[in-house]
Structures are given as C-alpha cells and as structure tokens.
Amino acid sequence: MHIRRKRNRVYKDWCREMDITGLQTYRLSEIMQWRISCDFVVILAFLCYNFYRHFLQLLADNFMIYPVYRSAMLHINYGSSPLYMYLFTYDGTLRIQLGNYTTKGPAHGDVLAYLFIISYVPYSPNSDDMDAIRHFTNMWVDLAQSGDPSLQESVKWTPATKTNHTYLQIDFNLSIHQDMLKERMAFWDQVYDTYKK
C-alpha cells in the first residue's frame, strides 16, 4: 500500500511539472502502470528464457540421465558383459514427442524414431535423418550378430571399462568421447553420496 501511494505521488508530481490536467494524469498513470507491468513481464520472460534450459537439464539429469549413468557405472564395476554407452544428441526431424519444440536437441525417446517406424510420428526423414537411421540400425544389427556394434562404421566403438568410460556420441557425425557429461554426473554423484540413506 505504501509503495502504491509513493508511486502515485511520483506520477502526480511529474504530471504537475509537465502541466498535465486531471484526465490526462489518470490516463498517464494507467499507461505508466501498464509500462511497469510490461517491463516486469519482459524481465520475467528473459529470466525464464535463460533458466528454462537449465531447469530442463536439471529435470533430465535427475529423472533420466543420472539413473542410467549410475546403473551403467554399477554394471561396469560389477558386471561381466561389455557395456557400450552412447549419447544421442542428433537433432533431426523425427520426433516421438508431438508438439511445438522451442528447445534444441532431441527429447526423451526421440531415438526410437530412428530405429522403428512409429505410427503417430510423421515419417519424412531428410538425408541427414537417413544417415542417422543407417548408422543406428547398422550398429544394432552388428551388436546382435557379432557383439561388436561398430563393424560397419568408420569409428571404433569400444566398451566402457572401470578405467576407460568411453562412449559414442551420435550426432551428424559419430564420435568417440570419454566421461559422459563429466561435471554434471560428478555433481549428482556428490548429491547422491551426501544424501543417500
């Protein structure tokens, strides 16, 4: 209430200095309040735009990426079968999630559209999509037939081990990397180790 009185006094003082009459004062006061509201909305939109991606990343890490990563690390440390890790970052036209996307990158489950024809997904892949489909299906077939998913590909995809956390990044080009999302997973390891009970 105090802020509103102060703001109205500022408007009236300004209007008096500018020699504006009562009706004009009321309209100007409305315009100034609307302008302040618009400024707030613009600032809020700016903050939302900047934090939206980080918020989505937080949700993805907490509910999907970190649990898969943690399971993979347990398998590497205690399992006997080879584990091939990959990170699907290809941002193509085939989408499992329907709707209007404003965030870059694939959504959860989009990788399935590059392995299977899904009835509700509009299937009109471009040439880059066809390359991704070819790479992905070749790797799955090679893994099923020989146990080595990179027989037909230009990169040698090796299984992750206790000392070598190798993963394949699937994008426009295939590439081999180490320690998937290292800083983010280290953060979640710390959270998990600190608060697990």
PATIDO-864219 format. One line per 8 residues: their letters; for each residue x, y, z of N, C-alpha, C. Coordinates in steps of 0.1 Angstrom, whole numbers, plus 5000, padded with zeros to 4 digits. Atoms other than C-alpha are relative to their C-alpha. Example, Ala and Ser with C-alpha at 12.3 -4.5 7.8 and 13.67 -1.06 7.14 Angstrom:
% residues 2
as> 5009 4988 5000 5123 4955 5078 5009 5012 5000 | 4991 4989 5000 5137 4989 5071 4992 5011 5008 .
% end
This chain:
% residues 197
mhirrkrn> 5008 4988 5000 5000 5000 5000 5009 5013 5000 | 4991 4988 4999 5028 5024 5009 5007 5002 4986 | 4993 4999 5013 5046 5017 4976 4990 5006 4989 | 5009 4995 5010 5014 5024 4956 4998 5015 5002 | 5002 4986 4997 5009 5058 4974 5012 5008 4995 | 4988 4993 5005 5045 5067 4967 5001 5001 4985 | 5000 5000 5014 5042 5057 4931 4990 5010 4994 | 5010 4991 5004 5010 5077 4927 5005 5015 5002 .
rvykdwcr> 4995 4986 4997 5027 5108 4943 5011 5003 4989 | 4990 4998 5010 5056 5104 4919 4994 5004 4986 | 5007 4997 5013 5032 5103 4889 4994 5014 5001 | 5006 4987 4999 5013 5134 4902 5010 5011 5000 | 4989 4990 5001 5045 5153 4908 5005 5002 4986 | 4995 4999 5014 5057 5145 4874 4990 5007 4991 | 5010 4994 5008 5024 5155 4859 4998 5015 5002 | 5001 4985 4996 5023 5188 4878 5011 5007 4993 .
emditglq> 4989 4993 5006 5057 5196 4865 4998 5001 4985 | 5002 5000 5014 5047 5187 4830 4987 5008 4996 | 5013 4992 5002 5014 5208 4834 4990 4992 4992 | 5010 5009 5006 4991 5179 4826 4988 5000 5009 | 5013 4999 4993 4954 5181 4836 4996 4986 5006 | 5004 5012 4992 4935 5156 4858 4997 4988 4991 | 5003 5011 5008 4921 5134 4830 5012 4994 4994 | 4988 5005 5006 4954 5132 4813 5009 4993 5011 .
tyrlseim> 4993 5006 4989 4970 5125 4847 4996 4985 5002 | 5005 5013 4998 4948 5095 4852 5004 4990 4989 | 4996 5009 5011 4955 5081 4817 5015 4998 5000 | 4985 5002 5000 4992 5087 4820 5004 4991 5012 | 4998 5009 4989 4991 5070 4854 4997 4985 4996 | 5003 5013 5006 4974 5040 4837 5011 4995 4991 | 4989 5004 5010 5000 5040 4809 5013 4996 5008 | 4987 5003 4993 5029 5041 4834 4999 4987 5008 .
qwriscdf> 5002 5012 4993 5014 5013 4855 5001 4988 4990 | 5000 5011 5010 5009 4992 4823 5015 4998 4995 | 4986 5001 5005 5045 5000 4812 5008 4993 5011 | 4993 5007 4989 5058 4989 4846 4997 4985 5000 | 5004 5014 5001 5038 4957 4842 5007 4993 4989 | 4993 5006 5012 5052 4951 4807 5015 4998 5003 | 4986 5002 4997 5087 4957 4820 5002 4988 5009 | 4999 5011 4991 5081 4931 4847 4999 4987 4991 .
vvilaflc> 5002 5012 5008 5068 4906 4821 5013 4998 4991 | 4988 5001 5008 5098 4913 4798 5012 4994 5008 | 4990 5005 4991 5122 4907 4827 4998 4986 5004 | 5003 5014 4996 5104 4876 4838 5002 4991 4988 | 4998 5008 5012 5104 4863 4802 5015 4998 4997 | 4985 5001 5001 5142 4870 4800 5005 4990 5009 | 4995 5010 4990 5148 4851 4832 4995 4986 4997 | 5005 5014 5004 5126 4822 4821 5007 4995 4989 .
ynfyrhfl> 4993 5005 5012 5143 4820 4788 5014 4995 5004 | 4987 5004 4996 5177 4819 4805 5001 4988 5009 | 5000 5011 4991 5168 4794 4831 4992 4988 4996 | 5008 5011 5005 5144 4773 4811 5008 4988 4996 | 4992 5011 5005 5171 4752 4795 5007 4994 5012 | 4994 5006 4989 5189 4748 4828 4991 4992 5009 | 5010 5007 4993 5157 4737 4845 4997 4987 4993 | 5002 5013 5007 5151 4711 4818 5011 4991 5002 .
qlladnfm> 4988 5008 4998 5186 4699 4822 5000 4994 5014 | 5001 5006 4987 5181 4695 4859 4990 4989 5001 | 5010 5011 5000 5149 4675 4854 5005 4988 4993 | 4995 5012 5008 5165 4653 4827 5011 4993 5008 | 4989 5006 4992 5196 4647 4849 4994 4992 5011 | 5005 5007 4988 5176 4638 4880 4991 4988 4996 | 5010 5011 5002 5149 4616 4864 5004 4990 4989 | 4997 5009 5010 5166 4601 4834 5015 4997 4998 .
iypvyrsa> 4986 5002 5003 5203 4607 4827 5008 4994 5011 | 4992 5005 4988 5218 4602 4862 4997 4986 5004 | 5003 5014 4996 5199 4570 4870 5006 4990 4990 | 4994 5008 5011 5210 4555 4836 5016 4999 5002 | 4986 4999 4998 5246 4567 4843 5004 4992 5012 | 4997 5007 4988 5246 4553 4878 4999 4984 4998 | 5001 5014 5004 5233 4519 4865 5012 4995 4992 | 4989 5004 5009 5260 4519 4838 5013 4998 5009 .
mlhinygs> 4988 5001 4992 5287 4525 4864 5000 4988 5009 | 5001 5012 4992 5274 4497 4886 5003 4988 4991 | 4998 5011 5009 5274 4474 4856 5015 4999 4996 | 4985 5000 5003 5310 4484 4847 5008 4994 5011 | 4992 5005 4989 5322 4478 4882 4997 4986 5005 | 5004 5013 4994 5303 4446 4890 4996 4990 4989 | 5005 5009 5010 5291 4431 4857 5012 4994 4992 | 4989 5007 5007 5310 4407 4834 4998 5002 4985 .
splymylf> 5003 4998 5014 5294 4416 4800 5005 5014 4996 | 4996 4987 5004 5308 4445 4779 4988 5010 4999 | 5011 4989 5000 5288 4478 4781 5004 5010 4991 | 4998 4989 5010 5286 4501 4751 4991 5012 5004 | 5008 4988 4996 5275 4536 4762 4999 5009 4988 | 5002 4990 5011 5261 4562 4738 4992 5012 5005 | 5007 4988 4997 5248 4597 4740 4994 5005 4986 | 5007 4996 5012 5222 4606 4713 4997 5015 5001 .
tydgtlri> 5001 4985 5000 5225 4643 4705 4995 5005 4986 | 5004 4996 5013 5213 4643 4669 4986 5007 5001 | 5012 4992 4999 5186 4670 4665 4994 4999 4986 | 5006 5002 5014 5167 4657 4634 4985 5004 5000 | 5014 4996 5002 5132 4660 4621 4990 4989 5006 | 5009 5010 4995 5118 4627 4635 4999 5002 5015 | 5003 4998 4986 5102 4633 4669 4989 4991 5006 | 5010 5008 4993 5084 4610 4693 4990 5009 5007 .
qlgnyttk> 5008 4991 4993 5071 4638 4714 4993 5010 4990 | 5007 4991 5009 5044 4657 4695 4999 5014 5006 | 5002 4986 4995 5041 4695 4698 5010 5009 4994 | 4991 4990 5005 5060 4726 4691 5012 5001 5008 | 4988 5000 4992 5096 4725 4702 5007 5013 4998 | 4992 4988 5000 5115 4756 4712 5014 4997 5005 | 4987 5004 4995 5144 4738 4728 5008 4992 4990 | 4992 5008 5009 5172 4725 4707 5004 4987 5006 .
gpahgdvl> 4996 5013 4996 5182 4689 4709 4989 4990 5000 | 5010 5010 5000 5164 4656 4710 4993 4999 5013 | 5007 5002 4988 5137 4649 4735 5001 4985 5005 | 4999 5014 4995 5135 4617 4757 4991 4991 4991 | 5007 5010 5008 5126 4588 4734 5001 5003 4985 | 4999 4997 5014 5133 4605 4701 5009 4990 4992 | 4991 5010 5006 5160 4579 4694 4992 4989 4994 | 5008 5012 5005 5132 4553 4689 4995 5003 4986 .
aylfiisy> 5004 4997 5014 5121 4571 4657 5010 4998 4990 | 4989 5003 5009 5155 4564 4642 5002 4985 4999 | 4999 5014 5000 5151 4527 4649 4988 4993 4995 | 5012 5006 5004 5115 4520 4643 4991 5010 4993 | 5011 4991 5006 5086 4534 4622 4989 5000 5010 | 5011 4998 4989 5061 4547 4648 4988 5006 4993 | 5012 4996 5007 5026 4551 4636 4996 5015 5001 | 5004 4986 4998 5019 4586 4650 5011 5010 4997 .
vpyspnsd> 4989 4990 5004 5053 4601 4640 5000 5002 4985 | 4999 4997 5014 5052 4619 4607 5013 4995 4994 | 4988 5006 5005 5078 4599 4587 5004 5006 4987 | 4995 4994 5012 5095 4621 4562 5014 5005 5003 | 4986 4997 4997 5132 4619 4570 5008 5007 4989 | 4991 4994 5010 5157 4641 4552 5013 4992 4999 | 4988 5009 5003 5191 4629 4540 5009 4999 5013 | 4992 5001 4988 5208 4637 4574 4993 4989 5009 .
dmdairhf> 5007 5010 4993 5180 4617 4591 5003 4986 4995 | 4997 5013 5006 5186 4588 4567 5014 4995 5004 | 4987 5004 4995 5223 4588 4577 4999 4995 5014 | 5001 5004 4986 5214 4587 4614 4993 4986 5001 | 5007 5012 5000 5189 4559 4607 5009 4988 4996 | 4990 5011 5005 5216 4539 4587 5010 4997 5011 | 4990 5002 4990 5242 4544 4614 4994 4992 5012 | 5006 5006 4988 5219 4534 4642 4996 4986 4998 .
tnmwvdla> 5005 5013 5003 5203 4504 4626 5012 4990 4997 | 4988 5008 5002 5237 4491 4614 5007 4996 5013 | 4994 5003 4988 5251 4494 4649 4992 4989 5008 | 5008 5009 4992 5222 4475 4665 5001 4986 4993 | 4999 5013 5007 5224 4447 4638 5013 4994 5003 | 4986 5005 4997 5262 4444 4643 5001 4995 5014 | 5000 5004 4986 5257 4442 4681 4993 4987 5001 | 5008 5012 4998 5231 4415 4678 5007 4988 4993 .
qsgdpslq> 4993 5011 5007 5251 4395 4652 5013 4996 5005 | 4986 5003 4997 5287 4398 4664 5004 5004 5014 | 4996 4995 4987 5287 4415 4698 5008 5013 4999 | 4992 4987 5002 5306 4445 4682 4992 5009 4992 | 5009 4991 5007 5284 4474 4673 5006 5009 4989 | 4993 4991 5010 5310 4492 4651 5006 4993 4988 | 4994 5007 5011 5318 4467 4624 4999 5008 4987 | 5002 4993 5013 5303 4487 4595 5002 5015 5001 .
esvkwtpa> 4999 4985 4998 5310 4522 4609 5015 5004 4999 | 4987 4994 5001 5340 4545 4605 5007 5002 5013 | 4994 4999 4987 5346 4548 4642 5000 4987 5008 | 4999 5013 4993 5357 4520 4665 4994 5003 5014 | 5007 4998 4988 5332 4520 4694 5004 4989 5010 | 4996 5010 4990 5348 4502 4724 4991 5000 5012 | 5008 5000 4988 5330 4491 4755 5007 5008 5012 | 4995 4993 4988 5334 4512 4787 5005 4990 5010 .
tktnhtyl> 4994 5008 4990 5356 4498 4814 5001 5008 5013 | 4999 4993 4987 5364 4507 4850 5010 5012 4999 | 4991 4989 5001 5393 4529 4839 4998 5008 4987 | 5002 4993 5012 5380 4540 4805 4985 5001 4997 | 5014 4998 5002 5345 4554 4804 4997 5006 4986 | 5002 4997 5014 5343 4555 4766 4985 5000 4996 | 5014 5000 5005 5310 4565 4749 5000 5005 4986 | 5002 4995 5013 5298 4571 4714 4990 5011 5000 .
qidfnlsi> 5010 4990 5002 5282 4604 4706 4994 4999 4986 | 5007 5002 5013 5256 4600 4679 4994 5014 4997 | 5005 4987 5005 5251 4633 4661 5001 4999 4985 | 4999 5000 5015 5255 4644 4624 5012 4991 4997 | 4989 5009 5002 5288 4626 4627 5002 4991 5013 | 4998 5008 4989 5297 4597 4650 5014 5004 5006 | 4987 4996 4994 5325 4605 4675 5001 4993 5014 | 4997 5007 4987 5341 4587 4705 5005 5011 5010 .
hqdmlker> 4996 4991 4989 5345 4606 4738 5002 4992 5013 | 4998 5005 4987 5354 4600 4774 4991 5007 5011 | 5006 4995 4988 5335 4605 4807 4987 5008 4996 | 5013 4994 5005 5299 4613 4795 4995 5010 5010 | 5005 4989 4992 5287 4647 4809 5007 5000 5014 | 4992 5002 4988 5315 4645 4835 4997 5009 5011 | 5003 4991 4989 5308 4677 4855 4986 4998 5006 | 5014 5002 4995 5271 4671 4857 4998 4987 5008 .
mafwdqvy> 5001 5013 4993 5275 4635 4867 5007 5000 5013 | 4992 4999 4988 5301 4644 4893 4991 5007 5010 | 5009 4993 4991 5276 4669 4908 4989 4990 5006 | 5010 5009 4995 5249 4642 4910 5006 4989 5009 | 4993 5009 4992 5274 4617 4924 5001 5006 5014 | 4998 4993 4987 5281 4642 4952 4987 5001 5007 | 5013 4999 4993 5244 4648 4959 4996 4986 5005 | 5004 5014 4996 5237 4610 4959 5008 4995 5012 .
dtykk> 4991 5004 4989 5267 4603 4982 4997 5007 5013 | 5003 4992 4989 5258 4631 5005 4987 4997 5007 | 5013 5001 4994 5221 4625 5010 4994 4986 4999 | 5006 5014 5000 5216 4587 5004 4999 4995 5014 | 5002 5006 4987 5202 4569 5033 4994 4986 4999 .
% end
